[in-house]
Amino acid sequence: MLFLVAALLLMGVVLGAVAHAPLTFTVAAGAVIAVWLGIFALRELHGHDRGTSAH
């Protein structure tokens, strides 16, 4: 329960910061994060296909 409260508090702080940022900055930052997550997902997908493991 404490984790949920902390997560909601953090989300409120982040969303509050985004609400005060210009729309163009918010969209650009969102696009950068989306590309980063897409690259990460592709690397994870291809890494598991080769059978490599860090564990």
N, C-alpha and C positions, 0 to 999 in steps of 0.2 A: 504494500500500500504506500509506503514511503517513497518507493521508486516511482510509482505512478504520479504522486504529488510533485516530486522533483522534475519529472519529465514534462508535466503540464506547466510548471513554473518556467522551465527553460524554453518551452515552446512559446509561451506568452511573451517572454523577453525577446525572442528572435522575431516573432511576428510583429511585435511592437516596433522593433527597429526597421523592419521592412515597410511598415505603414508610413514611416516618416522619410523613407528614401524616395528619390524620384523614380517614376515608373520605368524609364529607360534603363536606369541602373539595376532595378529589380529584375527586369526581363533579361538583361545581359548576364547578371550573376546567375540567374536560373538556368540560362542556356549553357554557361560554363560548367555548372554543376551537373547538368544532364549529360553533357558530352563526357565529363570525367567519369560519371557512373556507367555510361555506356562502354567506354574503353575498359574500365575495370571488369564489367560483366563479360566482355569478349575475351579478355585475358584469362579470367577464371574459367570460362567455358573451354577455351583452347588448352589451357593448362591441364585440365582434368582429362581431356581427350588423349593427351600424350601419356597419361599415367604417372606424371610426376607428382610428388607429394612432399610437403615440407615437414611432415610428421614422422 
